[in-house]
Amino acid sequence: MTMNKEIKAEWVAALRSGEYEQGAGKLAWQGKFCCLGVLCEVAWKHGVVAARRDPYIASTRYDGEAQLLPRVVMEWAGLEGRDPYIAPRPREQAHPISYLNDVAGESFDTIADLIEEQL
């Protein structure tokens, strides 16, 4: 399965836009987003997924999901998994994209480059 080219371009543009502050651990929490949360926001703007924003814990769930892509977003985007694997550098082991965002500390710009190259 290959990622939908139009959706990929929109996701990459959103990551590079500066509109979303990068966060970790949740799709969207305290006004910050994981790279997967940015894709959920793109899907939400297209009416693909419901977003439930909880002001008490400053968190957003997309179709009930707080940490991984909802299946509907994965399928809409043409991704093979709810946390797709990409390699941070040539000849390195691929990791879930959330690992690159949350643990490895890669920037949205770097993640956008990797999405363009590998998904």
C-alpha positions in Angstrom: 0.0 0.0 0.0 1.3 3.4 -0.9 0.3 6.5 1.0 -2.2 8.8 -0.8 0.0 11.5 -2.5 -2.4 14.4 -1.9 -2.9 13.5 1.8 0.9 13.1 2.2 1.5 16.5 0.7 -1.1 18.1 3.0 0.4 16.3 6.0 3.9 17.4 5.2 2.8 21.0 4.6 1.0 21.0 7.9 4.1 19.7 9.7 6.2 22.5 8.1 3.5 25.2 8.5 4.5 26.3 12.1 0.8 26.1 12.9 1.3 23.1 15.2 3.6 23.1 18.2 5.4 19.8 18.6 4.6 17.7 21.6 5.1 14.1 22.7 3.2 11.2 24.2 -0.3 11.9 22.9 -1.8 12.8 19.6 -2.8 16.2 20.9 -2.2 17.4 24.5 -2.0 20.8 26.1 -2.0 22.5 22.7 0.9 20.5 21.4 0.8 17.7 18.7 2.7 14.5 17.8 3.3 14.2 14.1 0.5 11.7 14.0 -1.8 14.2 15.8 -1.1 16.6 12.9 -2.3 14.0 10.4 -5.4 13.6 12.6 -6.0 17.3 12.5 -5.8 17.2 8.6 -8.3 14.3 8.6 -10.6 16.2 11.0 -10.6 19.2 8.7 -11.7 16.9 5.9 -14.5 15.4 8.0 -12.9 12.0 8.2 -12.6 11.7 11.9 -14.4 13.1 15.0 -12.3 15.2 17.4 -13.3 15.3 21.0 -11.5 18.1 22.8 -11.5 17.8 26.6 -10.8 21.1 28.2 -10.3 19.6 31.7 -7.2 17.6 30.7 -6.3 19.7 27.6 -6.4 16.6 25.5 -7.9 15.7 22.1 -9.1 12.2 21.2 -9.8 11.4 17.5 -12.5 8.7 17.3 -11.6 7.8 20.9 -7.9 7.4 20.2 -5.3 9.4 22.1 -2.0 7.8 21.1 -2.2 6.1 17.7 -3.9 6.9 14.5 -7.6 5.8 14.4 -8.0 3.1 11.8 -10.2 5.3 9.7 -7.4 7.9 9.4 -4.9 5.2 8.6 -7.1 3.8 5.8 -8.0 7.3 4.5 -4.3 8.2 4.2 -3.3 4.9 2.7 -0.9 3.9 5.4 0.0 0.4 6.3 -0.2 0.8 10.1 -1.5 3.1 12.8 2.1 4.1 13.6 4.0 3.7 10.4 7.7 2.8 10.4 10.3 5.0 8.9 14.1 5.0 9.1 15.7 8.1 10.6 18.8 7.9 8.3 19.9 5.7 5.4 20.9 2.2 6.4 19.4 2.6 10.0 16.7 0.5 11.5 13.2 1.8 10.9 11.2 2.9 13.9 7.5 3.8 14.4 7.1 7.4 13.5 5.9 8.2 17.0 9.3 7.0 18.3 11.0 9.5 16.1 8.7 12.3 17.4 8.5 11.3 21.1 11.8 9.6 22.0 14.4 10.5 19.3 13.3 14.1 19.4 13.3 14.6 15.6 11.8 17.9 14.5 8.6 18.2 12.5 10.8 19.4 9.5 12.9 16.3 9.7 9.9 14.1 10.1 8.3 15.8 7.1 11.4 15.1 5.0 11.3 11.4 6.0 7.6 11.1 5.2 8.2 12.6 1.8 11.1 10.1 1.1 9.6 6.9 2.6 5.8 6.9 2.8 
